[in-house]
C-alpha cells in the first residue's frame, strides 16, 4: 500500500477527518470477528476438546515434556501469546512513531493474524500443538495491529470527539461480531443440512473469521493516511527488550499516565479473561451446548453495540473516568453472580450475558479514548504498545490465574470468581488518578468534561 506521508495533525479539514474516521471504524469491523467468533466462542471449547483427545489417562498433555492439564491448555496458550506480543509491540510502536509508516506495519500484522486464523481450519484430531501455535501467532499479531490502529485515534479526532469516535469504533466491531455469529449459528445448527459434520462446521467458522479479517482490512488501509514523524521523533529503534525498557523509562517521566495505564492493565486483564474464558466456563462447568453459547455471545454482541453508544453518552454528562468506574462496579457484581449460576440452566447464563453486554463495549471504548488524552504528542504508537499489552485477549495474568485456579481446584467456578480481584484493584487505582492534571502533564488540552 502507498503511504502518501503528509504533515497533518488531529486538526484536519472536517471532510478529510470524517473520511479517515469512517475508514478507521472498519478495522474494528474487520478484526472484532476474530475476537468474537474465534477467541470467545469456538476456539476455547474446540481446542480444549482437541487437547483432551491427546491427553493421557490422567488428563494431561505434555508439550515439550511439561505436564499441563488439558482443560488449562487454552488459557496457557493465551498467556504465552502476550509474551510474544510484549517483545514485538514496543519495537513496532517505536518504529511507527519514528518513521511515520504505520500503514505497512498495520497491513503486515493484520494479514499475518488473519492468515494464522484461516489456518485453524486444519486443527482437528489430537493436533493441539498446532492449535496452540496458531493461537499464539494470531493473538500476538492482532495485538500489534490493534496497537497501531488505536494509535491513530489522537491523529484523526480532536479531544472533544474522541469518546464518540472510540465508542463508534467499538459499536462497529460488535455489530460485525453479531452479524457473523448469526451466520455461524446457521451453519453450526444446520450442519447436517449443509452436508458437513459438527467438527467441520466449527473449523469452517474459524477459517472464515480469518478471511473476513483479512478482507475488510483493505478498507482502513485505503482510507487512513500515514503522517510524518514530529521533529525529534525520527531515530533508530532498539531491539526487543531494550526498546520496551526505553518505552517504560520514557513513561516514568509521566507518572500519572503510567498510573492510569497500571489501573487499565489490571481491570482490562479481568475483562479480557472473561471474554476469552466465558465459553469454556459455560461448556465445561455449566454443561451448556455450543448452540446456547453462540446464542449467548450473540446477545452480548447486540447489547454491546447499544452499551458502547449508551456509555459514550453518559460520558458526555458525567465524564469518561466516572463512567468507567461505574462500569467496573457492574463488572464486579456480574462476576460475583456468575459464581452461583446453576448448571444446565441457559436462561440464567443469558441474564449474565446481558449484563456483560451492556458494560463491555463502553468500558473498553472509554478507556481507549481516555488514554489517548494522556499520551504525549508524537509518541502515540509507542505508548499504545504498552496499552495494548492487556487489550483484546492479550492479557496474561488473568488467563494464568484462571488456569492455575482450575488446575489447583478442578473448579471453573473458583476460576471465574477469582477474576473479581482484577476489577476491585483496578477501581481503586483508577479512582486515585487525577485525570485533568495527567492530561496537562502530557502536554495536551483538557476537554470540557473528562
N, C-alpha and C positions, 0 to 999 in steps of 0.2 A: 504494500500500500504506500502511496506517496505521502510524505509528511506535511508538505506545504507549511513549513515552520514560519510563524508570524509572531511579532511582538505585540501581544494583547494581554489585557488583564481581565478581571471579572467584569469590568465595566465596559462591555462591548455594546454595539448598537443593539437595541431591543430585538429586532428581527433576527440578527445573527445569533444572539444569545438564546432565543426561543428555539431556533433550529438545532443548535447544539444540545440544548436540554432535551428536546424530543428524541434525538439520537441517543443521548446518554441513557434515557429511560429504557431503551431497548436492550441494553446489556443485562439489566435485571430481568427483563423478559426472556433473554436467551439462557442465562446460566441458572436461574432460580428453579428451572425444571430439574436440573441435576440435584439441587438441594432437596427438592420435594420428592420426586419420583424415585431417585436413586438412594440418597443418603437417608431420608426419613422413612420411606415406605418399604421399598423392595429389598435393598441390599442387606440391611441388618438381619432380618429373618432368613433370607436366602443364603447369605454367606455363613450364617450360624449353622444352617442345616447342612451345607457342604462340609463345614468343619466337623460336624458330628458324624458325617459319613466316613471321615478319615480318622476319627478318634479311636483310641484303644479301648479296652474293656473298662477302664476307669474313667472314661470320658475326657481324656486329654489328647491333644495333638502336640507334636514336638518339633516346631520349626527351629532349625539349627540346633536341635538337641535340647531345647528349652521346654520344659513341661508347661503347657498352657491349657486351662480348661476350655473346651470347645465353645462354651457359652460366653467366654470373655474375649475370644479372638477378634471379633469385630471391633469391640471397644478399644482393644490394644492397637489395632491397625489404625484407627482414627488418631490415637495418641502418637503413634510413630510418624504419621504424616506431618504433624506440626514440627517435629524435629527437622525434617527436610525443609519445611517452609521457613523455619527460623534461619536456616543457613542461606536460603535463596532470596527471601523478601527484602532484607536490608540492602543487599547488593543490587537487586533490580530497582528498588526505590531510589537509591543514590544515583544510579546510572540514569534513571528517568529525569531526575531533577537537574543533573549536571549537563545532560546533553539536550534536554527538551524533547527527546524522541520517545514519547510514551506509547504511541500507536503501534510501532513494530513489536514492542515488548508485550503489549496487551494482546496483539494478534497471536504471537508465539505461545504465550501461556494459555490463552483461551483454547486454541486449537490442539495443544498438547493434552489438556484436560478433556476436551471433547473426544479426542481420539482414544484415550485410555478408557473413557466411559463407554464408547461404542464397542470397544474390545471386550467388555464384560459379557457380550453375547457368547463368548467361548468358555464362560465359567459354568462348569457342570461336574457331575460325579463327585469325586473327592479332591478336586483341584483347588483346595482352599488357599494354597500359597499363591497361585495365580490371582485369585480374587483379592488377597491382601496386598499384593504388589500393585495391581491396577488401582485399588482404592487409595493407596499412598500417593501414587502419581497423580491421579485425578484430583484428590483433595489438596495436595500441595500446589498444583497448577492453578486450581480455582482460587486458592488463597492469594497467589501472586497476581492473578488477573483482577481480583476484586480490590486489592490494594491499589493497583493502577487506576481502576475505574473510580474508586472513591476519591482518589486524589484530584480528579477533575472537578469535584464539586465546588471548591473555593474559586476555581477559574471560570466556571460557567454560570455562577449565581452570586449576586451581591448578597451581603449579610442578611438583609430583610427578606430575601426569597428562599433561603437555604432550608428552613424547616419544611416549607411547602414542596420544594423541588425534591428533597430527600424522601419525603413521605410519598410523593407520586411515584418515585422510582420503586420503592418497596411495593406500592399498590400494583404497579405493572408486573412485578415479579410474582406476586401472589395470584394475580389474575391468570398469568401464564401457567403457573403451577396447577390452578384449579382446572383450566381447560385441558391440559394434558392428562391430569388424573382422571377426568371423565372418560377420555379415550382409553386410558389404561384399564379402567374399570370395565368398560365394554369388552375389551379384548380378554381380560383375565376371567371375568364371569362367563363369557361366551366362548371360551377357548375350544370347546368341543365342536361348536358350530363353525368355527374358523379352521378346523382340522389340525389344531396344534395341541400339544399336551400342556398341562398347567405349568410345568417347569419351563417349557419353551416359551409360553406366554410371558413369564417373568423375564426371561432372557431378552425377548423382543422389547419389552418395556424399558429395560436397562439400556439397550443399544439405541433405541430411538431417542432417548433423552440426550445421548451424546450427539446424535445427528441434529437434533433441534438446537442444542447449544452451539455447535459449530456453524450451522447455517445462519441463525439470527445474529451471530456476532458480526456479520458483514454490515449490518445497519449502523451500529455505533462507529465502526471503523470508517464508514463513508461520511459520517456527519461530524465527528469530533475532529478538532484541529490540534496539532502539536504547537507548542509555544516555546520560543527561545528562552534559555535559562536566564534568570536575573543576573545582574552584574555580580561577579564574585562567586557564582554558583558553579561555574564550569571547573572541572578539575579531574583528577584521577579518582577512580573508585577502588577502595581496598577490597581484598578478597574476604569472603566468608565471615568468620567471627570477628576479624579486625574491623570490617565495616559495621557490624552490629554493635561492637564496642564504641565505635566512633559516633554512631547514632545515639546511643544511650548517653554518652558524655555530653553531646550537644543538648539532649533533652534535660539534663541536670541543670542547665542554665535557665530552664523554665520549669521550676519545681511544681507550680500549680497545674500546668499542663500535664506533667508527669503524675500528679496526684489524681487528676480526672482519669487518666489512662489506666492507672492501677485499679481504680474503682470499676471502670468499664471491663477490664480484663477479667476481673473476678465475677461480676454479675453476668457478663455475657458468656463466661465459661459455663455457668449454670444453664443459661438459655440454650446454648448450642448443644449441650449434653442432653437436655430434654428433647430437642429436635431429633438428634441422631439415635437416641435410645428408646424413644417412646414406643415405636413399633415392636422392638424386642420385648419391652415390658408387657405390651398388650398381648403378644402372641405367646410368650413363654410363661408369664405369671398369671395373666387373666384368662388364658385359653381362648382368645378371640380369633376368629377366622381372618384370613388375608383380605377377604372382601369387606369385612367390618372395619379393618384397619384402614383400607383405602378410602372407604366412605368417611371415616372419622377425619383423616388427613384432608380429604376434600372439603369437609366442613370447616376445618381450620383455615384453609386457603381462602374460601369465600368470605369468612368473617374477618380474616386478616386484612383484606382489601378495605373493608369498611373501618376496621380498627385503626389501620395506619392513617387514614384520612381523618378519622374522628380524633385521635390523639394529636394529630397535627393541628386541628382546630383548637383543641384545648390548650395547646402550647401558645397560641396567639393570645389567649386570655391569661393563663397562669404562668407562662414561661416554660421552656423546654426542661429545665432542671427539675422543677416541681412536678411536672407531668411524668418524667421518668421515675422519680421517687415514688409516686403513686402506683406506677405500673409494677415496681419491684415489690410493693406490699401485696399486690394482686397475685404476682408470681408465687410468693411465699405461701399464701393461703391456698392457692391451687395445688401446689405440690403436697402440702400437708393433707389436703383432702384426697389426693391421689393414692396415698398410703392405704386408705381404708376402702378403696374400690373393691366391690365383691367380684370374684371370678365368675366368668360366664354371664355377665350382665352388660350387654353392649350399651344400654341406654345411659348408664352412669359414665361410661367411657366417652359417649357423645357429649354429655354435660361438661365433662372435664375438657374435652377438645374445644368446646365453645368458649370456655373461659380463657383457654390459651390463645385462641384465635383473636380475641378482642384486644389483647395486650401485646401480642407477638410483634406484629409489624410496626406498631407505633413506638415501642420501646427501642427497637433497633434503628428505625429511621431517625428518631430524635437524637439518639446517641451519636449517630454519624454526623448530623448537622451541627450538633453542639460541639463536637470535637473539631470540626472544620474551622470554628471561630478561634480555637486555641492553638492553631498551627502557625508558626512564623512564616511570613510570605517567602516563597521561593524554596521551601522545604516540604511541600505538600506530599509528594510520593514517599520521601524518606520517613516522615512522621506517620503516614498512613500505613507504612510497612509494619510499624510496631502496633498500630491499632488493629490491623488485620490478623495479627497472630492469634487472636482469640475469636475471630469472626467466622460465620458461616461453617460451623462444624470443624474449625481448625484448632479448637481448644484442646488441651491435652490433660490438664489437671482433672477436669470434670469426668471425661471418659475413664481416666486412670482410677479415680476414686470409685466410680460406678463399677468398673471391672473388678477392682480389688475387694470392694464390699461384697459383690456377688461371690467372688472366689472364696472369701473367708466365711461367709454366712450361708451361701447357697440360696439366698432370697433376693429376688428382684425388688421386693417391697422395701427392704432395708436399703438397697442400692438407690432407688428413686428418692426416698426421703432424705438420704444423705446430702442431696443436692441443695436442700434448703439453706445450708451453711453459706453457699455462694451468694445467695440473694440478701441474706442478713448482713454479711460483711460488706457487700457492695453498696447496700443502702447507707450504712454508717459512713463509709469512706466518701461517697458522693455528697452526702449531706454536709461534710466538712470542707468541701471545696468552694472558695469564694469565686464564683464563675466570672463576674464582671471584672474583678481585678486580674484574673487569669487571662482574660481576653486583652485587656490593656497591656499587660506584661508581655504578651506575644506580639504586640505591635499592630493589633487590628482594631477597627472601630467597634464600639459596643452597640449592638442593636437596641432599639427602644425597649423591647421586652425579651429577656433571655432566661 
